[in-house]
Amino acid sequence: MTDWSRQLGEKQGSLDRADALKTQTLVAHENERHDECLHRWPTIVAAMRTLVTNYNEGAGLAVLTMVEDSETSNVTVESARHGRGALVMTLDGADVCVRMRHSGTDATNGVRWVSLNRTDAEAAEYLLRNWMEQL
């Protein structure tokens, strides 16, 4: 008479273990992607720095400044042109959170998430190009 309850418990336990394994696998995969992106981030930042330098050389003056906080994996590119603000990029897991700041005191807005499923140079270009084209 109690066989059905044991079988039901075994079935539920099996489902719970399968769900736990699936969750552990997803977390491990996300951690691997984050570690890979942390490893790639300095190269992406170097490529962004090159793009900023090239832009300034093309403009003939230092229009853009770039500040990196390597501890928080954060990069801010600011325009000296009045009213153009800054682009703030922060590595978050396997993606980059990109926000625009319109002035030094304004809160950031226009948040978008960018996947780093490109080469390092392509990622740097993708992160900066649209904003630079609007300067």
N, CA, C and O atoms as a DFTB+ gen file, in Angstrom:
540 C
 N C O
     1  1       0.799      -1.193       0.000
     2  2       0.000       0.000       0.000
     3  2       0.849       1.268       0.000
     4  3       0.388       2.305      -0.477
     5  1       2.057       1.217       0.513
     6  2       2.901       2.410       0.533
     7  2       3.867       2.452      -0.642
     8  3       4.653       3.393      -0.748
     9  1       3.830       1.458      -1.528
    10  2       4.733       1.449      -2.682
    11  2       4.539       2.668      -3.583
    12  3       5.510       3.233      -4.085
    13  1       3.297       3.067      -3.784
    14  2       3.044       4.190      -4.673
    15  2       3.680       5.471      -4.147
    16  3       4.193       6.276      -4.925
    17  1       3.647       5.664      -2.821
    18  2       4.208       6.894      -2.253
    19  2       5.732       6.901      -2.365
    20  3       6.338       7.943      -2.616
    21  1       6.349       5.727      -2.178
    22  2       7.810       5.637      -2.337
    23  2       8.207       5.894      -3.785
    24  3       9.162       6.624      -4.053
    25  1       7.473       5.293      -4.714
    26  2       7.756       5.484      -6.139
    27  2       7.583       6.954      -6.526
    28  3       8.374       7.501      -7.293
    29  1       6.554       7.575      -5.994
    30  2       6.326       8.998      -6.263
    31  2       7.472       9.837      -5.709
    32  3       7.939      10.765      -6.370
    33  1       7.923       9.516      -4.505
    34  2       9.060      10.214      -3.911
    35  2      10.341      10.008      -4.704
    36  3      11.106      10.953      -4.898
    37  1      10.587       8.782      -5.165
    38  2      11.778       8.499      -5.981
    39  2      11.738       9.268      -7.293
    40  3      12.751       9.799      -7.750
    41  1      10.537       9.321      -7.901
    42  2      10.390      10.058      -9.163
    43  2      10.683      11.548      -8.941
    44  3      11.406      12.172      -9.717
    45  1      10.109      12.107      -7.870
    46  2      10.327      13.526      -7.585
    47  2      11.787      13.793      -7.245
    48  3      12.350      14.800      -7.675
    49  1      12.405      12.897      -6.474
    50  2      13.822      13.048      -6.150
    51  2      14.687      13.020      -7.393
    52  3      15.640      13.789      -7.513
    53  1      14.355      12.128      -8.323
    54  2      15.097      12.041      -9.579
    55  2      14.961      13.337     -10.379
    56  3      15.942      13.843     -10.926
    57  1      13.742      13.868     -10.442
    58  2      13.520      15.138     -11.158
    59  2      14.281      16.286     -10.493
    60  3      14.874      17.121     -11.175
    61  1      14.261      16.324      -9.158
    62  2      14.977      17.369      -8.420
    63  2      16.482      17.302      -8.680
    64  3      17.125      18.333      -8.877
    65  1      17.042      16.095      -8.681
    66  2      18.483      15.940      -8.943
    67  2      18.825      16.355     -10.368
    68  3      19.869      16.965     -10.601
    69  1      17.955      16.030     -11.324
    70  2      18.188      16.436     -12.717
    71  2      18.139      17.958     -12.842
    72  3      18.968      18.550     -13.534
    73  1      17.176      18.594     -12.178
    74  2      17.092      20.059     -12.205
    75  2      18.320      20.697     -11.564
    76  3      18.843      21.687     -12.076
    77  1      18.781      20.141     -10.457
    78  2      19.963      20.674      -9.776
    79  2      21.192      20.548     -10.662
    80  3      22.003      21.472     -10.729
    81  1      21.340      19.415     -11.343
    82  2      22.467      19.217     -12.243
    83  2      22.414      20.200     -13.408
    84  3      23.439      20.749     -13.813
    85  1      21.217      20.418     -13.943
    86  2      21.051      21.374     -15.040
    87  2      21.444      22.785     -14.585
    88  3      22.136      23.502     -15.308
    89  1      21.007      23.173     -13.401
    90  2      21.342      24.495     -12.858
    91  2      22.845      24.627     -12.637
    92  3      23.435      25.650     -12.984
    93  1      23.464      23.606     -12.067
    94  2      24.911      23.625     -11.835
    95  2      25.671      23.746     -13.153
    96  3      26.675      24.454     -13.228
    97  1      25.201      23.063     -14.183
    98  2      25.842      23.120     -15.499
    99  2      25.733      24.521     -16.090
   100  3      26.702      25.045     -16.639
   101  1      24.550      25.128     -15.976
   102  2      24.358      26.488     -16.491
   103  2      25.239      27.499     -15.756
   104  3      25.838      28.374     -16.380
   105  1      25.316      27.378     -14.440
   106  2      26.147      28.279     -13.633
   107  2      27.622      28.101     -13.997
   108  3      28.351      29.082     -14.144
   109  1      28.055      26.857     -14.141
   110  2      29.454      26.594     -14.510
   111  2      29.765      27.180     -15.888
   112  3      30.834      27.752     -16.096
   113  1      28.832      27.035     -16.821
   114  2      29.039      27.589     -18.168
   115  2      29.125      29.112     -18.118
   116  3      29.987      29.705     -18.766
   117  1      28.245      29.742     -17.357
   118  2      28.269      31.203     -17.235
   119  2      29.560      31.670     -16.566
   120  3      30.132      32.682     -16.971
   121  1      30.023      30.951     -15.557
   122  2      31.291      31.296     -14.907
   123  2      32.461      31.171     -15.865
   124  3      33.373      31.997     -15.835
   125  1      32.451      30.155     -16.713
   126  2      33.503      29.994     -17.727
   127  2      33.494      31.156     -18.704
   128  3      34.548      31.694     -19.044
   129  1      32.299      31.547     -19.161
   130  2      32.182      32.679     -20.089
   131  2      32.676      33.970     -19.434
   132  3      33.358      34.771     -20.073
   133  1      32.331      34.170     -18.164
   134  2      32.773      35.364     -17.455
   135  2      34.301      35.374     -17.313
   136  3      34.941      36.400     -17.543
   137  1      34.876      34.240     -16.937
   138  2      36.332      34.149     -16.802
   139  2      37.023      34.426     -18.135
   140  3      38.048      35.106     -18.183
   141  1      36.452      33.892     -19.218
   142  2      37.018      34.137     -20.548
   143  2      36.961      35.620     -20.890
   144  3      37.924      36.173     -21.422
   145  1      35.840      36.266     -20.590
   146  2      35.702      37.692     -20.885
   147  2      36.620      38.540     -20.007
   148  3      37.169      39.539     -20.472
   149  1      36.793      38.154     -18.743
   150  2      37.751      38.858     -17.886
   151  2      39.157      38.778     -18.457
   152  3      39.924      39.739     -18.388
   153  1      39.485      37.631     -19.016
   154  2      40.802      37.436     -19.631
   155  2      40.940      38.292     -20.899
   156  3      42.013      38.836     -21.160
   157  1      39.879      38.412     -21.673
   158  2      39.891      39.173     -22.921
   159  2      39.792      40.682     -22.707
   160  3      40.263      41.453     -23.544
   161  1      39.186      41.114     -21.600
   162  2      38.881      42.525     -21.386
   163  2      40.076      43.459     -21.588
   164  3      39.919      44.479     -22.260
   165  1      41.265      43.167     -21.044
   166  2      42.390      44.093     -21.263
   167  2      42.729      44.288     -22.747
   168  3      43.112      45.386     -23.150
   169  1      42.595      43.253     -23.545
   170  2      42.869      43.380     -24.983
   171  2      41.791      44.215     -25.666
   172  3      42.092      45.006     -26.560
   173  1      40.551      44.044     -25.254
   174  2      39.455      44.850     -25.803
   175  2      39.655      46.317     -25.426
   176  3      39.457      47.204     -26.255
   177  1      40.049      46.574     -24.175
   178  2      40.300      47.942     -23.725
   179  2      41.464      48.559     -24.513
   180  3      41.401      49.728     -24.892
   181  1      42.515      47.788     -24.757
   182  2      43.642      48.289     -25.552
   183  2      43.186      48.653     -26.964
   184  3      43.624      49.661     -27.519
   185  1      42.315      47.842     -27.537
   186  2      41.788      48.147     -28.874
   187  2      40.927      49.405     -28.839
   188  3      40.965      50.201     -29.777
   189  1      40.148      49.598     -27.766
   190  2      39.357      50.825     -27.629
   191  2      40.281      52.031     -27.506
   192  3      40.023      53.079     -28.097
   193  1      41.360      51.880     -26.735
   194  2      42.321      52.970     -26.567
   195  2      42.919      53.372     -27.921
   196  3      43.101      54.558     -28.194
   197  1      43.220      52.387     -28.760
   198  2      43.751      52.664     -30.106
   199  2      42.723      53.426     -30.935
   200  3      43.079      54.371     -31.638
   201  1      41.461      53.033     -30.865
   202  2      40.411      53.732     -31.617
   203  2      40.261      55.178     -31.144
   204  3      40.091      56.083     -31.961
   205  1      40.324      55.395     -29.836
   206  2      40.230      56.753     -29.287
   207  2      41.429      57.584     -29.752
   208  3      41.266      58.735     -30.156
   209  1      42.617      57.010     -29.696
   210  2      43.825      57.710     -30.154
   211  2      43.706      58.064     -31.635
   212  3      44.016      59.189     -32.029
   213  1      43.264      57.119     -32.451
   214  2      43.096      57.371     -33.891
   215  2      42.076      58.476     -34.148
   216  3      42.278      59.318     -35.024
   217  1      40.986      58.475     -33.390
   218  2      39.972      59.511     -33.532
   219  2      40.571      60.876     -33.232
   220  3      40.393      61.823     -33.998
   221  1      41.283      60.973     -32.110
   222  2      41.898      62.248     -31.720
   223  2      42.926      62.704     -32.744
   224  3      42.987      63.888     -33.074
   225  1      43.728      61.786     -33.249
   226  2      44.711      62.143     -34.279
   227  2      44.010      62.642     -35.529
   228  3      44.451      63.609     -36.151
   229  1      42.925      61.988     -35.895
   230  2      42.164      62.429     -37.067
   231  2      41.533      63.795     -36.862
   232  3      41.462      64.596     -37.795
   233  1      41.074      64.066     -35.642
   234  2      40.456      65.359     -35.330
   235  2      41.494      66.466     -35.175
   236  3      41.168      67.648     -35.280
   237  1      42.738      66.083     -34.925
   238  2      43.796      67.071     -34.754
   239  2      43.887      67.642     -33.354
   240  3      44.689      68.544     -33.111
   241  1      43.085      67.141     -32.429
   242  2      43.151      67.558     -31.034
   243  2      42.501      66.479     -30.170
   244  3      41.819      65.584     -30.671
   245  1      42.727      66.584     -28.884
   246  2      42.224      65.571     -27.957
   247  2      40.748      65.810     -27.664
   248  3      40.400      66.449     -26.671
   249  1      39.892      65.298     -28.523
   250  2      38.447      65.429     -28.355
   251  2      37.944      64.421     -27.324
   252  3      37.056      64.723     -26.526
   253  1      38.523      63.222     -27.351
   254  2      38.078      62.147     -26.478
   255  2      39.133      61.808     -25.437
   256  3      40.331      61.799     -25.722
   257  1      38.665      61.530     -24.227
   258  2      39.550      60.995     -23.189
   259  2      38.965      59.654     -22.743
   260  3      37.751      59.450     -22.734
   261  1      39.864      58.761     -22.378
   262  2      39.436      57.437     -21.955
   263  2      40.048      57.134     -20.601
   264  3      41.254      57.279     -20.402
   265  1      39.196      56.707     -19.665
   266  2      39.641      56.364     -18.325
   267  2      39.192      54.933     -18.051
   268  3      38.032      54.576     -18.256
   269  1      40.136      54.128     -17.585
   270  2      39.844      52.734     -17.272
   271  2      39.978      52.497     -15.777
   272  3      40.924      52.969     -15.147
   273  1      39.038      51.771     -15.220
   274  2      39.139      51.274     -13.850
   275  2      39.229      49.760     -13.969
   276  3      38.211      49.079     -14.093
   277  1      40.452      49.238     -13.932
   278  2      40.654      47.811     -14.160
   279  2      40.097      46.955     -13.021
   280  3      39.783      45.784     -13.234
   281  1      39.971      47.513     -11.826
   282  2      39.425      46.739     -10.707
   283  2      37.947      46.424     -10.899
   284  3      37.485      45.357     -10.495
   285  1      37.204      47.337     -11.507
   286  2      35.776      47.129     -11.726
   287  2      35.461      46.801     -13.183
   288  3      34.293      46.696     -13.556
   289  1      36.501      46.638     -14.010
   290  2      36.321      46.365     -15.447
   291  2      35.398      47.402     -16.069
   292  3      34.438      47.063     -16.761
   293  1      35.703      48.664     -15.815
   294  2      34.897      49.784     -16.275
   295  2      35.748      50.706     -17.115
   296  3      36.900      50.985     -16.782
   297  1      35.169      51.182     -18.220
   298  2      35.844      52.140     -19.098
   299  2      34.867      53.274     -19.379
   300  3      33.695      53.048     -19.683
   301  1      35.376      54.504     -19.271
   302  2      34.583      55.676     -19.619
   303  2      35.313      56.442     -20.707
   304  3      36.489      56.775     -20.562
   305  1      34.613      56.719     -21.796
   306  2      35.154      57.544     -22.871
   307  2      34.315      58.814     -22.882
   308  3      33.097      58.778     -23.057
   309  1      34.999      59.937     -22.691
   310  2      34.304      61.218     -22.565
   311  2      34.689      62.147     -23.708
   312  3      35.838      62.180     -24.147
   313  1      33.702      62.896     -24.176
   314  2      33.921      63.851     -25.249
   315  2      34.105      65.245     -24.673
   316  3      33.366      65.656     -23.778
   317  1      35.099      65.976     -25.192
   318  2      35.334      67.354     -24.770
   319  2      34.363      68.309     -25.455
   320  3      34.251      69.471     -25.066
   321  1      33.674      67.826     -26.459
   322  2      32.696      68.665     -27.150
   323  2      31.503      68.899     -26.238
   324  3      30.964      67.959     -25.654
   325  1      31.100      70.135     -26.122
   326  2      30.015      70.528     -25.219
   327  2      28.739      69.738     -25.522
   328  3      28.290      69.660     -26.666
   329  1      28.176      69.161     -24.472
   330  2      26.905      68.472     -24.607
   331  2      26.970      67.052     -25.139
   332  3      25.932      66.410     -25.302
   333  1      28.166      66.548     -25.414
   334  2      28.274      65.199     -25.987
   335  2      28.399      64.115     -24.927
   336  3      28.169      62.943     -25.225
   337  1      28.752      64.469     -23.717
   338  2      28.770      63.524     -22.614
   339  2      29.814      62.437     -22.728
   340  3      30.911      62.638     -23.250
   341  1      29.432      61.268     -22.215
   342  2      30.389      60.169     -22.127
   343  2      29.686      58.845     -22.391
   344  3      28.465      58.721     -22.296
   345  1      30.509      57.870     -22.723
   346  2      30.062      56.497     -22.902
   347  2      30.708      55.693     -21.786
   348  3      31.931      55.695     -21.648
   349  1      29.894      55.002     -20.984
   350  2      30.384      54.243     -19.839
   351  2      30.120      52.766     -20.109
   352  3      28.982      52.361     -20.344
   353  1      31.196      51.960     -20.071
   354  2      31.084      50.532     -20.380
   355  2      31.633      49.720     -19.216
   356  3      32.728      49.983     -18.719
   357  1      30.857      48.732     -18.791
   358  2      31.253      47.902     -17.662
   359  2      31.063      46.435     -18.026
   360  3      29.982      46.019     -18.444
   361  1      32.126      45.664     -17.862
   362  2      32.031      44.225     -18.083
   363  2      31.163      43.633     -16.989
   364  3      31.399      43.862     -15.803
   365  1      30.160      42.872     -17.391
   366  2      29.238      42.255     -16.431
   367  2      28.973      40.830     -16.897
   368  3      28.174      40.595     -17.803
   369  1      29.651      39.895     -16.266
   370  2      29.532      38.506     -16.703
   371  2      30.200      38.339     -18.053
   372  3      31.383      38.640     -18.214
   373  1      29.441      37.860     -19.016
   374  2      29.974      37.661     -20.358
   375  2      29.501      38.751     -21.317
   376  3      29.652      38.624     -22.532
   377  1      28.930      39.817     -20.769
   378  2      28.419      40.915     -21.577
   379  2      28.979      42.230     -21.064
   380  3      29.584      42.294     -19.994
   381  1      28.765      43.271     -21.846
   382  2      29.169      44.616     -21.441
   383  2      27.910      45.468     -21.319
   384  3      27.084      45.517     -22.229
   385  1      27.785      46.129     -20.190
   386  2      26.700      47.079     -19.980
   387  2      27.197      48.434     -20.495
   388  3      28.224      48.938     -20.041
   389  1      26.466      49.012     -21.439
   390  2      26.859      50.275     -22.058
   391  2      25.795      51.321     -21.722
   392  3      24.606      51.125     -21.974
   393  1      26.255      52.443     -21.142
   394  2      25.351      53.536     -20.772
   395  2      25.923      54.843     -21.306
   396  3      27.133      54.984     -21.484
   397  1      25.037      55.784     -21.555
   398  2      25.474      57.114     -21.958
   399  2      25.240      58.069     -20.795
   400  3      24.205      58.027     -20.129
   401  1      26.226      58.929     -20.569
   402  2      26.095      59.977     -19.557
   403  2      26.173      61.297     -20.302
   404  3      27.127      61.541     -21.040
   405  1      25.170      62.154     -20.112
   406  2      25.082      63.382     -20.910
   407  2      25.891      64.541     -20.372
   408  3      26.264      65.435     -21.131
   409  1      26.170      64.549     -19.084
   410  2      27.061      65.560     -18.519
   411  2      27.684      64.976     -17.271
   412  3      27.286      63.900     -16.823
   413  1      28.640      65.660     -16.712
   414  2      29.355      65.147     -15.553
   415  2      28.470      64.863     -14.350
   416  3      28.811      64.021     -13.519
   417  1      27.338      65.553     -14.245
   418  2      26.490      65.372     -13.075
   419  2      25.251      64.535     -13.365
   420  3      24.603      64.066     -12.430
   421  1      24.909      64.338     -14.619
   422  2      23.722      63.549     -14.961
   423  2      23.934      62.082     -14.651
   424  3      25.041      61.553     -14.746
   425  1      22.852      61.450     -14.282
   426  2      22.891      59.995     -14.132
   427  2      23.029      59.377     -15.521
   428  3      22.688      59.993     -16.531
   429  1      23.527      58.170     -15.546
   430  2      23.666      57.489     -16.830
   431  2      22.300      56.990     -17.276
   432  3      21.420      56.728     -16.456
   433  1      22.137      56.864     -18.599
   434  2      20.879      56.345     -19.143
   435  2      21.148      55.646     -20.461
   436  3      22.298      55.501     -20.874
   437  1      20.088      55.216     -21.115
   438  2      20.238      54.534     -22.390
   439  2      21.003      53.234     -22.260
   440  3      21.879      52.952     -23.078
   441  1      20.694      52.441     -21.258
   442  2      21.438      51.210     -21.002
   443  2      21.155      50.184     -22.095
   444  3      20.009      49.970     -22.491
   445  1      22.222      49.560     -22.569
   446  2      22.083      48.429     -23.486
   447  2      23.152      47.405     -23.135
   448  3      24.198      47.739     -22.579
   449  1      22.872      46.174     -23.465
   450  2      23.787      45.067     -23.175
   451  2      24.387      44.588     -24.478
   452  3      23.676      44.385     -25.462
   453  1      25.700      44.408     -24.483
   454  2      26.412      43.974     -25.675
   455  2      27.135      42.671     -25.366
   456  3      27.892      42.580     -24.399
   457  1      26.898      41.683     -26.184
   458  2      27.586      40.399     -26.044
   459  2      28.974      40.510     -26.656
   460  3      29.169      41.208     -27.651
   461  1      29.927      39.826     -26.063
   462  2      31.299      39.842     -26.585
   463  2      31.563      38.636     -27.480
   464  3      32.624      38.016     -27.403
   465  1      30.598      38.309     -28.322
   466  2      30.752      37.178     -29.224
   467  2      31.408      37.594     -30.544
   468  3      31.048      37.097     -31.611
   469  1      32.370      38.508     -30.455
   470  2      33.126      39.012     -31.598
   471  2      34.611      38.885     -31.252
   472  3      34.969      38.553     -30.122
   473  1      35.468      39.153     -32.240
   474  2      36.887      39.226     -31.909
   475  2      37.093      40.441     -31.010
   476  3      36.210      41.293     -30.907
   477  1      38.236      40.527     -30.369
   478  2      38.504      41.651     -29.466
   479  2      38.437      42.983     -30.204
   480  3      37.823      43.930     -29.713
   481  1      39.056      43.068     -31.372
   482  2      39.046      44.312     -32.147
   483  2      37.629      44.656     -32.614
   484  3      37.226      45.818     -32.573
   485  1      36.881      43.652     -33.055
   486  2      35.499      43.894     -33.484
   487  2      34.621      44.321     -32.316
   488  3      33.735      45.160     -32.478
   489  1      34.861      43.749     -31.142
   490  2      34.098      44.135     -29.953
   491  2      34.368      45.596     -29.608
   492  3      33.437      46.346     -29.316
   493  1      35.632      46.003     -29.640
   494  2      35.987      47.389     -29.344
   495  2      35.303      48.333     -30.336
   496  3      34.743      49.357     -29.944
   497  1      35.355      47.982     -31.613
   498  2      34.714      48.814     -32.627
   499  2      33.206      48.887     -32.398
   500  3      32.615      49.965     -32.466
   501  1      32.593      47.750     -32.129
   502  2      31.146      47.718     -31.918
   503  2      30.739      48.575     -30.717
   504  3      29.710      49.250     -30.753
   505  1      31.542      48.547     -29.661
   506  2      31.222      49.306     -28.463
   507  2      31.323      50.814     -28.690
   508  3      30.561      51.574     -28.092
   509  1      32.242      51.260     -29.539
   510  2      32.517      52.696     -29.691
   511  2      31.956      53.349     -30.949
   512  3      31.601      54.528     -30.918
   513  1      31.868      52.629     -32.033
   514  2      31.635      53.249     -33.338
   515  2      30.373      54.101     -33.414
   516  3      30.448      55.257     -33.829
   517  1      29.238      53.577     -33.033
   518  2      27.985      54.326     -33.138
   519  2      28.059      55.631     -32.350
   520  3      27.631      56.678     -32.835
   521  1      28.599      55.567     -31.138
   522  2      28.709      56.766     -30.316
   523  2      29.654      57.768     -30.962
   524  3      29.349      58.959     -31.019
   525  1      30.813      57.291     -31.455
   526  2      31.765      58.196     -32.112
   527  2      31.165      58.841     -33.357
   528  3      31.430      60.012     -33.629
   529  1      30.374      58.109     -34.107
   530  2      29.772      58.655     -35.328
   531  2      28.784      59.773     -35.019
   532  3      28.501      60.606     -35.880
   533  1      28.264      59.797     -33.808
   534  2      27.286      60.830     -33.427
   535  2      27.917      62.061     -32.797
   536  3      27.210      63.009     -32.459
   537  1      29.248      62.063     -32.631
   538  2      29.914      63.210     -32.007
   539  2      29.930      64.415     -32.910
   540  3      30.453      65.463     -32.532
